[in-house]
Amino acid sequence: MKLKKIDIYIIKKFLFTFFYAISLLITIVIIFDISENIQDFIDKKAPVGAILFEYYLNFIPYFVNLFSPLFTFIAVIFFTSKLAGNSEIIAILSSGISYKRLLVPYIVSSIVLALMSFYLTNFLIPHTNQNMQDFKDTYISKRIRNKGRDMHVKIGPNSFVYLEQWDNDNRMGFNFTYENMSFDEMNYKIVAQSITWDSTSQVWTLNNYVKRHAYKLNEHYETGIKMDTVMNITPNDFVVIRDEMETMNYKELRDHIKNEYSKGSDNVKFYEVEKHRRIAFPFATVILTIIGFAVAGRKSRQGMGSHLLVGLLISFSYILFMQITTVFATYGNLSPIIAVWIPNVLYLGISILLVYKAPK
């Protein structure tokens, strides 16, 4: 469908209002963040260039994307209410443009913002988050810490690892045990005094180890000083990494989910929810745009305030509903893909109903 001058006019209004509002918010957020972290910057002697280009330049895409659906909605409410208040919408409809045709430039603008959000979420933000976390590790606080003592990790359907203590700085663990079970009976076990990780060759070195092979009543022992081996486990399994998912792009997240499935990990649902959320989240921009248009397109005596109030109630209920379904997926039996897409499907139906009733 060929865009008309009125479409270009609305698109420019839409995008300008959105980027103007989001830039004001980012400025306020950066000011508050500086006031919170200024002492750390001074204590750690962080260079001004690093603060600006390694931290805050990478800080911006995350918050732009985080608030994108909400500020898209606010932008639609703001400039559409002004159009309605100035009787511009009445003039547009009187010129022969239908109400549904008037929705086209809104949809085009929201799709542009949704594609931007999709790119930010899945490709750019993981990279900028990694840069930002590297800065935090150096000048604010480290995001990696040891889990503690007596760690049990499931690395396969029938394989388990125990480690008494892990030293992440030296990539070394102490009092290591590996067990392979079959029909609730142990058929293979390795005990080592210590293990070390070789990041170059991606192998584990077991020091002062004892192997035990068991088959029914037959057992076989083997001892040694040093042995290199490959296991479905890395040092990251023995540490806590804050915001680990936020530094993975879409491909890395999918690969990580496959790896977690192979280990039989209980945490795989968290990553599944994040994977589907990255696809579903941009659609919220389109849905909230349609709702905002339907709510604010009618001229009201109460002005923009009533439109904004109704719209914010709808948008916040949408966000709340998504959080509730996500919790059910993470800690319950609800499928992650269903949990993430239910709010989109439900509120898409609400938006279509509002558009259908608005002309009346």
N, C-alpha and C positions, 0 to 999 in steps of 0.2 A: 504494500500500500504506500503510495507516494505521500511524503510528508508535505503539509501545507505551511504557509507562513505562521498560522496560528499554532501549529504543532511545534515549530521551531521556537516560537515565543514561549510556550509553556515549558518545553524542555530546558531552555536557557534559565527560566525562572526556577524550575525544579532543581537543577544541578547547582546553580549559583547559591540558592538558599541552603542546600545541603552542605556544600563545602564551606560556606561561610559559617554556618552553625557548628560544624564539626571542628573547624579550625579554632573557633573561640573556646570550645570545650577542651581541646588538646592544650591550648595555651594555659588554661586554668589548671589542668591536671599536671602539667610540667612544673608550674609554679609551686604547687603543693608537694610534688615529688622532690623538688630541689630543697624546699624547707625541711623535708623529712630526712634527706640523705646528706645535707651539706656538711654535717659534722664528720660523717664517714669519709667524704671526699677530702676534707681537710686533714683528718688523721692519717689517711693512707696516702696523702700527697698525690692525688689523682691529677694528671695533667688536664688543663682546660680543653685541649684538643680531643683527648680521649673521652671526656665527659660529653662534649657536644656531638662528636661523630661516631664514637663507639657505643655510647649509651643512648642519648636522647634521639639521635637520628634513627636508631633501630627501635626505639621506644614508640615512635609515632605510628607505624603501620599496625601494630598490635591493637592500640586503642582506637584507631580509626575503624578497624574491622569489628572490634568488640561492640562499639556503639552505633555501627552502621544501620542496622534495621530500625532502631529506636529513633535515630536522628533523620533517617529517611522519612519516617512517619511524621515526625514533628515538622519537617520541611514541607511535606504535602499539606498538613493541616494549616500551617502558617500562610503559605502563599495562595492556597485554594480558598481559604476563608477571606483573604483580601480580595481575590477575584470576585467571590460571591458578594462581599460587602460593597464592592464598587459596581455591582450589577453587570460585571463583564461576562459572567457565565450566562446570564439571561440574554445578553446581546449576542453571544456566540451561538446559543441555541436558536435564537430568533432568525439568525442568518441561514438556517437550514441544516446545521450540523446536529446530528443526533447525540443523545446523551452518551450512548455507548461509543460512538465515534470520538467523542471528546476524551474518552478514557485512553485512546491510543497513545498520545504523547507521554502520558503517565506510565503506561506499560513499557514503552521504549526506554524511558529514563530509568525505571526500576530494573530493567534487564541489564542495562549498562552497569548500574551499581551492583547488581547481583553477580555479574561476571567478574567485576573488580573484587568483590568479596571472596568469590571462589578462588581466584588467583592468589589473593593475599593469604587466605587460610591454608591452602594446600601447598604453596610453593615459596612465596616470599617470606611470610612470617616465620616459618621454622628456621630459615636462614638468619633472619634478623634477631630472633629469640636466642639463637646460639651465640651470636656476637654479643648480645646484651648479657647473657649469662656468663660468658667469659669475662666480661668487664666486672660483673658482680663478684665472681670468684676472686678477682684480683684486688678489688678496691672496696667491696662492701662485705659480703659474707659468702662462704663457699656453699654451693648447693649440694655437694656430695659429702655424705657422712656415713660412717660405718653403722650397720644395723645393730651391732652389739655383740653379745656372746651367744654360743649355743644355737647356731643357725641350721635349720633343716630346709632343704630345697628339693622339690620334686623336679627332676630333669627329664623324665620320660614316663610312659605309662606304668612301668614296673621298676623304675630306677630312682634312687634317692641318695642325696648327699648330705652329710653332716660335717659342720666345721665349728670348732670351738671358738676360734677367734680369727678375724681378718684384719690385716694391716694394709690399707689401700695405698698408702704412700710407697711402700716397698713391694706392693703386689705379692704379698705372701700370706698364707694361712697356716694355722697350726691345728694339730690333732684332727686330721681329715679322715673321713670314712665314706666309702662308696658301697652301696648295696644294690643288688639286683634280685628282685623277688619273682617267684613263679608259684602261683596257686598258694599264696600266703606263706611260702617257704623260701628261705634264702638259698640261692644256688651259686651266688658269686659275691665276693666281698673283698674290698681293698682297704687296708688301714695304713696311713702314712703319718709320720711324725710332723711333716710340713709339706706344703705345696707352694709352688711359685708359678707365676704367669709370664710367659714370653710373648709380648705384644707383637713382635716381629714375625715369628713363625706361627703365632696363634695356637700354641700348645701349652699344656700343663706339665710341670716337672714334679714328680713325686719323690720325696726324699725319705730314706729309711722306711721302706714299705713292706707290707706283708699281704700276699694274695692268698685267698682261700677259695677253692673250687669245691662245691658240694653237689653230689648227685645221689639222691636217696641216702644210703648209709655210707657211701664212699666220699672221702674227703681228701683233698690234695692241697698242700701248703707250698708257697714259694716266697722267698724273701730276696731283698735287693737293696742296694744303696741309692740308686737313682734310676728313674724310669720316666720317659716322655710319653705322654698320651694325649688323646683328643677326647674331650667330653662336651656334651651339649650344655655348657655353662660358661659364663664369663665373669670377670670381677664385678660387673654391674649387678650380678645376682646377690652379691654380698654387701651391697651398699644401698643407701637410700638417695635417690636423685630427685630433687624437687623439680617439678615441671618438666619431667622427661619427655612426655608426649608432645609438648609444645615445641620441641626442637626437631621433631621428625616431620619430613615432608610426606606426601600421601603414599609414595612408593615405600619409603622406609617404614611407615606405620603398618602397611600391609605385610611387609616382610617380618616385622616384629610380631604381628599377630600370628602368622604361620609358625614362627619359632616358639611362641608361647603355647600354641596348640600342641606342638610336638612334645613339649615338656609336661603337658597336662596341667598348666598353671591355672590357679583359681582367679588370677587377675586379668584374664583375657577379656572379660566383659567390659572392663574399663576402656580398653583399647578399641573394642568393637563399637562401643557407643561413640567414642571420639571419631572413628572412621566414618560412621554414618552421619554424625552431626556435621562434619565438614562438608558433606554433600547437601544436607537438608537446610543448613543454616542460611545459605544465600537465598533460598526460596522465601524466607521470611521477609526479605526486602520487598519482593513483588506482592506478597499477600498483604502486608501492612500498608503498602502504597494504595492498593485497591480499596482497603477499608478506610484509609484516610480520605481518599477522594469521595467515597460515598457519604462519609460523615460530614465533611466540610463543604461539599458542593452546594448545600442549600443555605440561602441567606437567613440569618437568625437575628432576632432583636437583641439577644444576649451577646452577640458578637463572637469573636474568636474564642473566648473563654469557654463557652459551652461546648464548642467543637473539640477543643483541646482536652477538656475534662472527659468527655465520652470516649474520645480516641485513646487517651492514656489508660483509661480503665480497661479497654479492650486489649491494648498492647501489653499491659502488665499482666493481665490474666493469661494472655498467650505465653509470655515468658514463664510465668508461674506454672502453667500446665506442662510446659516442656520440661521444667525442672522436676516436676512430680513424676512424669513418665520415665525420665532418665533414672531416677532413684529406683523405680520399680524394675527397670532393666538391669541396673548394676547390682542391686541387692536382692532382687526377686527372680521370678521365672519368666518375666516378659521379654520377648525377643528384642534385641537392641534396635534392629531396623524398624520394627513396628513402633517401639517406644519413641524413636526420634521422628518418625513421619506422621504419627497420629495427630499431633498439634497442627502440622501443616495441612493435612487433609481436612480436619475439622474447621479450622479458621479459613481455609479456602472456600469451604461451603458457606460459611458466614459472610465472607466478602461478596460472593456471588449473589447471595440473598439480599444483601444491603444494596448492591448495584441494581438489582431487579426492582427493589421497592423504592429506591431514591427518586426516580422521575415522578412517581405518583404522589 
